[in-house]
Amino acid sequence: MMKVTNSLTRSLEELKPLENNEIRLYTCGPTVYNYAHIGNFRAYVFEDILRRTILFNGMKIRQVMNLTDVDDKTIRGANAAGIPLTEYTKKYKDAFFADLETLNIQKAEVYPAATDHIPEMIALVSKLVEKGIAYKSEDGSVYFSVRKFPGYGKLAHIDFDHQKTGARCLGDEYDKENVGDFALWKAWEESDGPVGWDSPWGRGRPGWHIECSAMSMKYLGETFDLHTGGIDNLFPHHENEIAQAEAATGKPFVSTWMHCAHLRVNGEKMSKSLGNFFTLRDLTEKGWTGREIRYVLTNAHYSQGLNFAFSALEDARKSLRRIDECTAKATEGEAPDWAKKHLDDFTAAVNDDLNTPRAYAALFGLVRDTNAHGGGPVLGVFRRMDEVLGVVFFGKSAEADVPAGVKALLDARAAARAAKNWAESDRLRNEIAALGWAVKDGKEGQSVSPLK
């Protein structure tokens, strides 16, 4: 029995499919105006662990992750760059999918882009206008009237009596203390440049919140099982999604909501001004691998704040090496009882609200006992655990995990050696070593492995 904490009820509940043994899952994806940072990936890795645990329990899954490719930020970026919106966002969409692969995040079934679903959004806004829950303002924008939807605030547990209300919120992101009518359709402004679509209310574009309601219901139905995201999206974004969908359909929107907590870097909020703002690419260029980063991002409970530090990456490298050395001793066959006990502990951990710290404890219990027995037929148990964790190598070459930044230096070093520029070759060897990787030269060329 898989149990998770439902943000809507604030209680631990069994996660079971509404129909056909299939969990229909919507996960808030990236706004593709820049490279995703490690705070974003904390949420995406949490959602990957959730997805894998659902499959681990024998349920099917249909996951939809949106790509927000039209909003205030993407429009500003495209216009500043002087290129079409689609060209501007494509670079960051491609980068996002490459980063998912680096972190061994399983692919969702559908990745809908907002710009491909404008008709569905216009249809949903039209329905809300027809019902009298939305209204057109003088400038041509359309707003959702929160006071006309009695259930507004149930996800965030908002006390309306102690909130500032009545203001109109045109921006995609706004003051979270301001419970105001929010934009469903934003009238075209000169600052939007060439970005805009025709609608019954005039030229404009959808508000951010309507995008997710329209796309999730298109692919998952008017009522579906599970919706996730970072805690920063709970209000207003997810609250607004509920209001839009339920006001339009008269049906419950989502059965279970889950949210992961913030990531901090060295105990501080991530900020470019503090110099602690990192994209995944920043970390791989420093010599860290995708699975080392994944290990750190998964080694705390999703509902608890995660403090990201380079010392944690160093510990991850040592821990993963310990796992790799152990699996090299393991063999196929019927697992002994002591190994099955660790798998039982692991299963209980991930089914208890995705308790990854306890799950890793079970994994390292298996490592300890496997080493104590000098090996044994436990490969199947390691594989079963890794169906959820996604961090074990199983004898693959260490070179398969070399980060892009190190690979680039290795290519440069190979070129230097071919040119017999030995001084440059030595300099690059030292630079690679500073990133935590040892280079060895042999008859078949150079090879690389993590420093001990």
Summary of the structure (lengths in Angstrom):
residues: 452
radius of gyration: 24.6
end to end distance: 40.8
largest distance: 76.9
contacts: 1480
relative contact order: 0.11
helix: 47%
strand: 20%
